[in-house]
Amino acid sequence: MKKAIGLLETRGFTGLAIATDAMLKSASVELHKQVGIGGGFVTTVITGDVGSVKAAVEAGTEAAARVGEVVSSQVIASPHEDMEQMV
């Protein structure tokens, strides 16, 4: 079974920390990594089954929007096997 990938990007670490906490608590997903992009932009990458990743990204987006700025969120439901090397 392929794992879906969820990405959530915020401006500022506080929003990302709150979002990551909400994502991990809301569904059965794994934290893959957090990436500092620069200029205050930071991204959390999670993996899991498609439904869990979608639910987690939605929960994280809502949580981050309450305390900071959400820049972008994305769910890649069926990533190519080479994507794992990128993220």
Biopython code that builds the backbone (N, CA, C, O; Angstrom):
import numpy as np
from Bio.PDB.StructureBuilder import StructureBuilder

atoms = [
    (1, "MET", "N", (0.827, -1.177, 0.000)),
    (1, "MET", "CA", (0.000, 0.000, 0.000)),
    (1, "MET", "C", (0.877, 1.248, 0.000)),
    (1, "MET", "O", (1.778, 1.377, 0.829)),
    (2, "LYS", "N", (0.616, 2.165, -0.926)),
    (2, "LYS", "CA", (1.350, 3.419, -0.963)),
    (2, "LYS", "C", (0.832, 4.357, 0.108)),
    (2, "LYS", "O", (-0.356, 4.362, 0.431)),
    (3, "LYS", "N", (1.723, 5.135, 0.642)),
    (3, "LYS", "CA", (1.340, 6.125, 1.632)),
    (3, "LYS", "C", (1.116, 7.463, 0.944)),
    (3, "LYS", "O", (1.873, 7.850, 0.054)),
    (4, "ALA", "N", (0.084, 8.153, 1.360)),
    (4, "ALA", "CA", (-0.167, 9.502, 0.875)),
    (4, "ALA", "C", (0.790, 10.457, 1.589)),
    (4, "ALA", "O", (1.304, 10.154, 2.665)),
    (5, "ILE", "N", (1.016, 11.611, 0.969)),
    (5, "ILE", "CA", (1.876, 12.643, 1.544)),
    (5, "ILE", "C", (1.026, 13.884, 1.772)),
    (5, "ILE", "O", (0.272, 14.297, 0.891)),
    (6, "GLY", "N", (1.148, 14.472, 2.948)),
    (6, "GLY", "CA", (0.465, 15.724, 3.257)),
    (6, "GLY", "C", (1.482, 16.796, 3.579)),
    (6, "GLY", "O", (2.445, 16.557, 4.306)),
    (7, "LEU", "N", (1.259, 18.001, 3.023)),
    (7, "LEU", "CA", (2.161, 19.120, 3.248)),
    (7, "LEU", "C", (1.352, 20.292, 3.784)),
    (7, "LEU", "O", (0.261, 20.575, 3.290)),
    (8, "LEU", "N", (1.880, 20.971, 4.786)),
    (8, "LEU", "CA", (1.243, 22.159, 5.321)),
    (8, "LEU", "C", (2.321, 23.202, 5.556)),
    (8, "LEU", "O", (3.264, 22.980, 6.316)),
    (9, "GLU", "N", (2.171, 24.342, 4.895)),
    (9, "GLU", "CA", (3.159, 25.410, 4.992)),
    (9, "GLU", "C", (2.546, 26.615, 5.691)),
    (9, "GLU", "O", (1.434, 27.034, 5.370)),
    (10, "THR", "N", (3.283, 27.166, 6.649)),
    (10, "THR", "CA", (2.843, 28.346, 7.372)),
    (10, "THR", "C", (3.944, 29.393, 7.350)),
    (10, "THR", "O", (5.096, 29.116, 7.019)),
    (11, "ARG", "N", (3.550, 30.598, 7.711)),
    (11, "ARG", "CA", (4.554, 31.644, 7.924)),
    (11, "ARG", "C", (4.711, 31.753, 9.429)),
    (11, "ARG", "O", (3.791, 32.193, 10.118)),
    (12, "GLY", "N", (5.843, 31.364, 9.935)),
    (12, "GLY", "CA", (6.099, 31.399, 11.373)),
    (12, "GLY", "C", (6.014, 30.016, 11.995)),
    (12, "GLY", "O", (5.196, 29.185, 11.597)),
    (13, "PHE", "N", (6.866, 29.788, 12.970)),
    (13, "PHE", "CA", (6.957, 28.464, 13.578)),
    (13, "PHE", "C", (5.809, 28.159, 14.524)),
    (13, "PHE", "O", (5.421, 26.999, 14.667)),
    (14, "THR", "N", (5.259, 29.178, 15.174)),
    (14, "THR", "CA", (4.183, 28.924, 16.142)),
    (14, "THR", "C", (2.990, 28.260, 15.471)),
    (14, "THR", "O", (2.468, 27.266, 15.975)),
    (15, "GLY", "N", (2.558, 28.801, 14.345)),
    (15, "GLY", "CA", (1.442, 28.202, 13.606)),
    (15, "GLY", "C", (1.749, 26.780, 13.181)),
    (15, "GLY", "O", (0.881, 25.907, 13.220)),
    (16, "LEU", "N", (2.979, 26.553, 12.778)),
    (16, "LEU", "CA", (3.367, 25.210, 12.342)),
    (16, "LEU", "C", (3.367, 24.227, 13.510)),
    (16, "LEU", "O", (2.942, 23.082, 13.359)),
    (17, "ALA", "N", (3.838, 24.666, 14.661)),
    (17, "ALA", "CA", (3.853, 23.789, 15.841)),
    (17, "ALA", "C", (2.433, 23.409, 16.253)),
    (17, "ALA", "O", (2.162, 22.246, 16.551)),
    (18, "ILE", "N", (1.539, 24.375, 16.270)),
    (18, "ILE", "CA", (0.136, 24.115, 16.614)),
    (18, "ILE", "C", (-0.491, 23.196, 15.570)),
    (18, "ILE", "O", (-1.211, 22.261, 15.917)),
    (19, "ALA", "N", (-0.219, 23.460, 14.295)),
    (19, "ALA", "CA", (-0.774, 22.645, 13.205)),
    (19, "ALA", "C", (-0.263, 21.216, 13.266)),
    (19, "ALA", "O", (-1.038, 20.273, 13.110)),
    (20, "THR", "N", (1.024, 21.047, 13.490)),
    (20, "THR", "CA", (1.614, 19.715, 13.556)),
    (20, "THR", "C", (1.011, 18.918, 14.701)),
    (20, "THR", "O", (0.693, 17.739, 14.545)),
    (21, "ASP", "N", (0.857, 19.556, 15.841)),
    (21, "ASP", "CA", (0.237, 18.902, 16.989)),
    (21, "ASP", "C", (-1.185, 18.451, 16.645)),
    (21, "ASP", "O", (-1.574, 17.322, 16.947)),
    (22, "ALA", "N", (-1.950, 19.330, 16.018)),
    (22, "ALA", "CA", (-3.333, 18.991, 15.641)),
    (22, "ALA", "C", (-3.367, 17.849, 14.625)),
    (22, "ALA", "O", (-4.215, 16.961, 14.716)),
    (23, "MET", "N", (-2.452, 17.871, 13.665)),
    (23, "MET", "CA", (-2.423, 16.816, 12.649)),
    (23, "MET", "C", (-2.129, 15.458, 13.269)),
    (23, "MET", "O", (-2.779, 14.466, 12.940)),
    (24, "LEU", "N", (-1.152, 15.413, 14.162)),
    (24, "LEU", "CA", (-0.758, 14.138, 14.759)),
    (24, "LEU", "C", (-1.809, 13.599, 15.726)),
    (24, "LEU", "O", (-1.923, 12.387, 15.911)),
    (25, "LYS", "N", (-2.572, 14.493, 16.339)),
    (25, "LYS", "CA", (-3.618, 14.066, 17.266)),
    (25, "LYS", "C", (-4.911, 13.674, 16.559)),
    (25, "LYS", "O", (-5.689, 12.882, 17.090)),
    (26, "SER", "N", (-5.150, 14.221, 15.362)),
    (26, "SER", "CA", (-6.451, 14.039, 14.714)),
    (26, "SER", "C", (-6.574, 12.766, 13.889)),
    (26, "SER", "O", (-7.687, 12.312, 13.625)),
    (27, "ALA", "N", (-5.466, 12.189, 13.482)),
    (27, "ALA", "CA", (-5.529, 11.015, 12.601)),
    (27, "ALA", "C", (-4.280, 10.173, 12.772)),
    (27, "ALA", "O", (-3.297, 10.598, 13.379)),
    (28, "SER", "N", (-4.340, 8.981, 12.231)),
    (28, "SER", "CA", (-3.216, 8.058, 12.316)),
    (28, "SER", "C", (-2.225, 8.367, 11.194)),
    (28, "SER", "O", (-2.225, 7.718, 10.148)),
    (29, "VAL", "N", (-1.381, 9.375, 11.435)),
    (29, "VAL", "CA", (-0.369, 9.784, 10.466)),
    (29, "VAL", "C", (0.986, 9.824, 11.157)),
    (29, "VAL", "O", (1.078, 9.829, 12.384)),
    (30, "GLU", "N", (2.028, 9.853, 10.347)),
    (30, "GLU", "CA", (3.391, 9.936, 10.873)),
    (30, "GLU", "C", (4.023, 11.236, 10.415)),
    (30, "GLU", "O", (3.864, 11.653, 9.268)),
    (31, "LEU", "N", (4.742, 11.869, 11.330)),
    (31, "LEU", "CA", (5.498, 13.065, 10.986)),
    (31, "LEU", "C", (6.732, 12.616, 10.217)),
    (31, "LEU", "O", (7.562, 11.872, 10.739)),
    (32, "HIS", "N", (6.847, 13.067, 8.989)),
    (32, "HIS", "CA", (7.990, 12.682, 8.164)),
    (32, "HIS", "C", (9.150, 13.648, 8.415)),
    (32, "HIS", "O", (10.274, 13.224, 8.683)),
    (33, "LYS", "N", (8.860, 14.961, 8.324)),
    (33, "LYS", "CA", (9.872, 15.958, 8.658)),
    (33, "LYS", "C", (9.267, 17.345, 8.637)),
    (33, "LYS", "O", (8.149, 17.544, 8.163)),
    (34, "GLN", "N", (10.025, 18.310, 9.161)),
    (34, "GLN", "CA", (9.677, 19.713, 9.087)),
    (34, "GLN", "C", (10.825, 20.417, 8.392)),
    (34, "GLN", "O", (11.995, 20.152, 8.671)),
    (35, "VAL", "N", (10.479, 21.314, 7.488)),
    (35, "VAL", "CA", (11.487, 21.964, 6.659)),
    (35, "VAL", "C", (11.359, 23.473, 6.788)),
    (35, "VAL", "O", (10.279, 24.033, 6.603)),
    (36, "GLY", "N", (12.467, 24.125, 7.107)),
    (36, "GLY", "CA", (12.513, 25.585, 7.088)),
    (36, "GLY", "C", (12.837, 26.032, 5.674)),
    (36, "GLY", "O", (13.899, 25.707, 5.144)),
    (37, "ILE", "N", (11.935, 26.769, 5.069)),
    (37, "ILE", "CA", (12.111, 27.197, 3.680)),
    (37, "ILE", "C", (12.967, 28.457, 3.612)),
    (37, "ILE", "O", (13.766, 28.626, 2.691)),
    (38, "GLY", "N", (12.794, 29.331, 4.584)),
    (38, "GLY", "CA", (13.471, 30.625, 4.601)),
    (38, "GLY", "C", (12.432, 31.734, 4.587)),
    (38, "GLY", "O", (11.299, 31.524, 4.155)),
    (39, "GLY", "N", (12.811, 32.899, 5.051)),
    (39, "GLY", "CA", (11.891, 34.021, 5.084)),
    (39, "GLY", "C", (10.715, 33.803, 6.008)),
    (39, "GLY", "O", (9.667, 34.426, 5.831)),
    (40, "GLY", "N", (10.867, 32.925, 6.997)),
    (40, "GLY", "CA", (9.801, 32.651, 7.942)),
    (40, "GLY", "C", (8.847, 31.548, 7.512)),
    (40, "GLY", "O", (7.948, 31.185, 8.270)),
    (41, "PHE", "N", (9.025, 31.008, 6.310)),
    (41, "PHE", "CA", (8.153, 29.937, 5.834)),
    (41, "PHE", "C", (8.680, 28.583, 6.311)),
    (41, "PHE", "O", (9.866, 28.283, 6.176)),
    (42, "VAL", "N", (7.784, 27.776, 6.867)),
    (42, "VAL", "CA", (8.138, 26.444, 7.333)),
    (42, "VAL", "C", (7.053, 25.459, 6.898)),
    (42, "VAL", "O", (5.876, 25.810, 6.812)),
    (43, "THR", "N", (7.466, 24.223, 6.627)),
    (43, "THR", "CA", (6.544, 23.209, 6.124)),
    (43, "THR", "C", (6.660, 21.936, 6.942)),
    (43, "THR", "O", (7.758, 21.511, 7.301)),
    (44, "THR", "N", (5.510, 21.329, 7.234)),
    (44, "THR", "CA", (5.456, 20.011, 7.854)),
    (44, "THR", "C", (5.056, 19.011, 6.782)),
    (44, "THR", "O", (4.159, 19.274, 5.982)),
    (45, "VAL", "N", (5.727, 17.860, 6.770)),
    (45, "VAL", "CA", (5.410, 16.779, 5.837)),
    (45, "VAL", "C", (4.972, 15.575, 6.663)),
    (45, "VAL", "O", (5.698, 15.118, 7.546)),
    (46, "ILE", "N", (3.765, 15.063, 6.364)),
    (46, "ILE", "CA", (3.248, 13.882, 7.052)),
    (46, "ILE", "C", (2.948, 12.790, 6.034)),
    (46, "ILE", "O", (2.796, 13.062, 4.843)),
    (47, "THR", "N", (2.865, 11.561, 6.511)),
    (47, "THR", "CA", (2.515, 10.438, 5.642)),
    (47, "THR", "C", (1.497, 9.555, 6.353)),
    (47, "THR", "O", (1.387, 9.574, 7.579)),
    (48, "GLY", "N", (0.761, 8.788, 5.568)),
    (48, "GLY", "CA", (-0.229, 7.862, 6.095)),
    (48, "GLY", "C", (-1.182, 7.469, 4.989)),
    (48, "GLY", "O", (-0.929, 7.748, 3.817)),
    (49, "ASP", "N", (-2.291, 6.815, 5.357)),
    (49, "ASP", "CA", (-3.265, 6.471, 4.327)),
    (49, "ASP", "C", (-3.997, 7.742, 3.897)),
    (49, "ASP", "O", (-4.008, 8.733, 4.628)),
    (50, "VAL", "N", (-4.602, 7.714, 2.722)),
    (50, "VAL", "CA", (-5.174, 8.910, 2.104)),
    (50, "VAL", "C", (-6.196, 9.597, 3.013)),
    (50, "VAL", "O", (-6.121, 10.808, 3.219)),
    (51, "GLY", "N", (-7.138, 8.843, 3.552)),
    (51, "GLY", "CA", (-8.165, 9.435, 4.394)),
    (51, "GLY", "C", (-7.600, 10.100, 5.631)),
    (51, "GLY", "O", (-8.031, 11.191, 6.007)),
    (52, "SER", "N", (-6.644, 9.455, 6.262)),
    (52, "SER", "CA", (-6.022, 10.012, 7.466)),
    (52, "SER", "C", (-5.239, 11.271, 7.146)),
    (52, "SER", "O", (-5.298, 12.248, 7.892)),
    (53, "VAL", "N", (-4.507, 11.255, 6.046)),
    (53, "VAL", "CA", (-3.715, 12.432, 5.669)),
    (53, "VAL", "C", (-4.633, 13.610, 5.346)),
    (53, "VAL", "O", (-4.358, 14.739, 5.753)),
    (54, "LYS", "N", (-5.721, 13.355, 4.616)),
    (54, "LYS", "CA", (-6.665, 14.437, 4.306)),
    (54, "LYS", "C", (-7.251, 15.029, 5.579)),
    (54, "LYS", "O", (-7.314, 16.250, 5.728)),
    (55, "ALA", "N", (-7.681, 14.170, 6.497)),
    (55, "ALA", "CA", (-8.255, 14.641, 7.756)),
    (55, "ALA", "C", (-7.224, 15.421, 8.573)),
    (55, "ALA", "O", (-7.545, 16.457, 9.155)),
    (56, "ALA", "N", (-6.008, 14.931, 8.615)),
    (56, "ALA", "CA", (-4.958, 15.585, 9.389)),
    (56, "ALA", "C", (-4.597, 16.946, 8.812)),
    (56, "ALA", "O", (-4.415, 17.906, 9.562)),
    (57, "VAL", "N", (-4.490, 17.043, 7.498)),
    (57, "VAL", "CA", (-4.146, 18.325, 6.870)),
    (57, "VAL", "C", (-5.273, 19.340, 7.104)),
    (57, "VAL", "O", (-4.997, 20.511, 7.362)),
    (58, "GLU", "N", (-6.521, 18.911, 7.020)),
    (58, "GLU", "CA", (-7.644, 19.818, 7.303)),
    (58, "GLU", "C", (-7.599, 20.306, 8.747)),
    (58, "GLU", "O", (-7.780, 21.496, 9.007)),
    (59, "ALA", "N", (-7.360, 19.396, 9.682)),
    (59, "ALA", "CA", (-7.288, 19.774, 11.100)),
    (59, "ALA", "C", (-6.115, 20.725, 11.351)),
    (59, "ALA", "O", (-6.246, 21.704, 12.086)),
    (60, "GLY", "N", (-4.979, 20.429, 10.738)),
    (60, "GLY", "CA", (-3.808, 21.279, 10.902)),
    (60, "GLY", "C", (-4.002, 22.657, 10.304)),
    (60, "GLY", "O", (-3.553, 23.653, 10.873)),
    (61, "THR", "N", (-4.666, 22.722, 9.164)),
    (61, "THR", "CA", (-4.925, 24.005, 8.510)),
    (61, "THR", "C", (-5.821, 24.879, 9.377)),
    (61, "THR", "O", (-5.564, 26.071, 9.544)),
    (62, "GLU", "N", (-6.869, 24.283, 9.925)),
    (62, "GLU", "CA", (-7.774, 25.035, 10.799)),
    (62, "GLU", "C", (-7.058, 25.525, 12.050)),
    (62, "GLU", "O", (-7.238, 26.670, 12.465)),
    (63, "ALA", "N", (-6.248, 24.659, 12.651)),
    (63, "ALA", "CA", (-5.530, 25.036, 13.871)),
    (63, "ALA", "C", (-4.520, 26.147, 13.606)),
    (63, "ALA", "O", (-4.419, 27.095, 14.385)),
    (64, "ALA", "N", (-3.779, 26.035, 12.519)),
    (64, "ALA", "CA", (-2.764, 27.039, 12.203)),
    (64, "ALA", "C", (-3.402, 28.381, 11.875)),
    (64, "ALA", "O", (-2.854, 29.426, 12.226)),
    (65, "ALA", "N", (-4.549, 28.368, 11.208)),
    (65, "ALA", "CA", (-5.224, 29.607, 10.828)),
    (65, "ALA", "C", (-5.698, 30.391, 12.052)),
    (65, "ALA", "O", (-5.837, 31.612, 11.988)),
    (66, "ARG", "N", (-5.946, 29.703, 13.158)),
    (66, "ARG", "CA", (-6.384, 30.380, 14.382)),
    (66, "ARG", "C", (-5.258, 31.178, 15.030)),
    (66, "ARG", "O", (-5.524, 32.169, 15.710)),
    (67, "VAL", "N", (-4.011, 30.770, 14.834)),
    (67, "VAL", "CA", (-2.904, 31.429, 15.540)),
    (67, "VAL", "C", (-1.880, 32.075, 14.610)),
    (67, "VAL", "O", (-0.996, 32.788, 15.084)),
    (68, "GLY", "N", (-1.973, 31.849, 13.321)),
    (68, "GLY", "CA", (-0.975, 32.389, 12.402)),
    (68, "GLY", "C", (-1.482, 32.399, 10.981)),
    (68, "GLY", "O", (-2.687, 32.436, 10.731)),
    (69, "GLU", "N", (-0.549, 32.367, 10.057)),
    (69, "GLU", "CA", (-0.874, 32.452, 8.636)),
    (69, "GLU", "C", (-0.573, 31.121, 7.934)),
    (69, "GLU", "O", (0.561, 30.643, 7.939)),
    (70, "VAL", "N", (-1.600, 30.545, 7.339)),
    (70, "VAL", "CA", (-1.426, 29.345, 6.525)),
    (70, "VAL", "C", (-1.100, 29.803, 5.113)),
    (70, "VAL", "O", (-1.850, 30.579, 4.520)),
    (71, "VAL", "N", (0.004, 29.332, 4.576)),
    (71, "VAL", "CA", (0.409, 29.704, 3.221)),
    (71, "VAL", "C", (-0.162, 28.723, 2.215)),
    (71, "VAL", "O", (-0.699, 29.127, 1.183)),
    (72, "SER", "N", (-0.049, 27.426, 2.512)),
    (72, "SER", "CA", (-0.484, 26.419, 1.555)),
    (72, "SER", "C", (-0.647, 25.073, 2.242)),
    (72, "SER", "O", (0.017, 24.778, 3.235)),
    (73, "SER", "N", (-1.552, 24.257, 1.689)),
    (73, "SER", "CA", (-1.666, 22.871, 2.141)),
    (73, "SER", "C", (-1.950, 22.006, 0.922)),
    (73, "SER", "O", (-2.593, 22.441, -0.033)),
    (74, "GLN", "N", (-1.469, 20.795, 0.974)),
    (74, "GLN", "CA", (-1.617, 19.899, -0.177)),
    (74, "GLN", "C", (-1.588, 18.455, 0.287)),
    (74, "GLN", "O", (-0.840, 18.092, 1.196)),
    (75, "VAL", "N", (-2.421, 17.631, -0.356)),
    (75, "VAL", "CA", (-2.398, 16.188, -0.135)),
    (75, "VAL", "C", (-2.081, 15.531, -1.470)),
    (75, "VAL", "O", (-2.765, 15.770, -2.465)),
    (76, "ILE", "N", (-1.056, 14.713, -1.486)),
    (76, "ILE", "CA", (-0.715, 13.930, -2.675)),
    (76, "ILE", "C", (-1.155, 12.505, -2.365)),
    (76, "ILE", "O", (-0.504, 11.785, -1.607)),
    (77, "ALA", "N", (-2.275, 12.117, -2.968)),
    (77, "ALA", "CA", (-2.926, 10.860, -2.609)),
    (77, "ALA", "C", (-2.155, 9.626, -3.068)),
    (77, "ALA", "O", (-2.077, 8.634, -2.344)),
    (78, "SER", "N", (-1.605, 9.688, -4.231)),
    (78, "SER", "CA", (-0.906, 8.524, -4.770)),
    (78, "SER", "C", (0.427, 8.966, -5.374)),
    (78, "SER", "O", (0.565, 9.028, -6.596)),
    (79, "PRO", "N", (1.405, 9.273, -4.524)),
    (79, "PRO", "CA", (2.675, 9.791, -5.029)),
    (79, "PRO", "C", (3.472, 8.723, -5.784)),
    (79, "PRO", "O", (3.399, 7.533, -5.477)),
    (80, "HIS", "N", (4.219, 9.176, -6.761)),
    (80, "HIS", "CA", (5.129, 8.294, -7.473)),
    (80, "HIS", "C", (6.171, 7.783, -6.478)),
    (80, "HIS", "O", (6.527, 8.504, -5.545)),
    (81, "GLU", "N", (6.652, 6.597, -6.650)),
    (81, "GLU", "CA", (7.594, 6.013, -5.693)),
    (81, "GLU", "C", (8.880, 6.826, -5.553)),
    (81, "GLU", "O", (9.531, 6.754, -4.510)),
    (82, "ASP", "N", (9.259, 7.587, -6.558)),
    (82, "ASP", "CA", (10.453, 8.416, -6.464)),
    (82, "ASP", "C", (10.244, 9.669, -5.599)),
    (82, "ASP", "O", (11.211, 10.315, -5.194)),
    (83, "MET", "N", (8.979, 10.007, -5.321)),
    (83, "MET", "CA", (8.684, 11.176, -4.484)),
    (83, "MET", "C", (9.246, 11.027, -3.083)),
    (83, "MET", "O", (9.610, 12.022, -2.456)),
    (84, "GLU", "N", (9.322, 9.815, -2.585)),
    (84, "GLU", "CA", (9.827, 9.596, -1.236)),
    (84, "GLU", "C", (11.246, 10.127, -1.084)),
    (84, "GLU", "O", (11.625, 10.599, -0.012)),
    (85, "GLN", "N", (12.029, 10.050, -2.157)),
    (85, "GLN", "CA", (13.389, 10.571, -2.103)),
    (85, "GLN", "C", (13.398, 12.094, -2.015)),
    (85, "GLN", "O", (14.296, 12.679, -1.411)),
    (86, "MET", "N", (12.395, 12.735, -2.621)),
    (86, "MET", "CA", (12.318, 14.208, -2.600)),
    (86, "MET", "C", (11.917, 14.731, -1.242)),
    (86, "MET", "O", (12.457, 15.735, -0.776)),
    (87, "VAL", "N", (10.983, 14.068, -0.605)),
    (87, "VAL", "CA", (10.500, 14.569, 0.679)),
    (87, "VAL", "C", (11.136, 13.748, 1.780)),
    (87, "VAL", "O", (10.877, 13.989, 2.959)),
]
sb = StructureBuilder()
sb.init_structure("model")
sb.init_model(0)
sb.init_chain("A")
sb.init_seg("    ")
for serial, (resi, resn, name, xyz) in enumerate(atoms, 1):
    if name == "N":
        sb.init_residue(resn, " ", resi, " ")
    sb.init_atom(name, np.array(xyz, "f"), 0.0, 1.0, " ", f" {name:<3s}", serial, name[0])
structure = sb.get_structure()
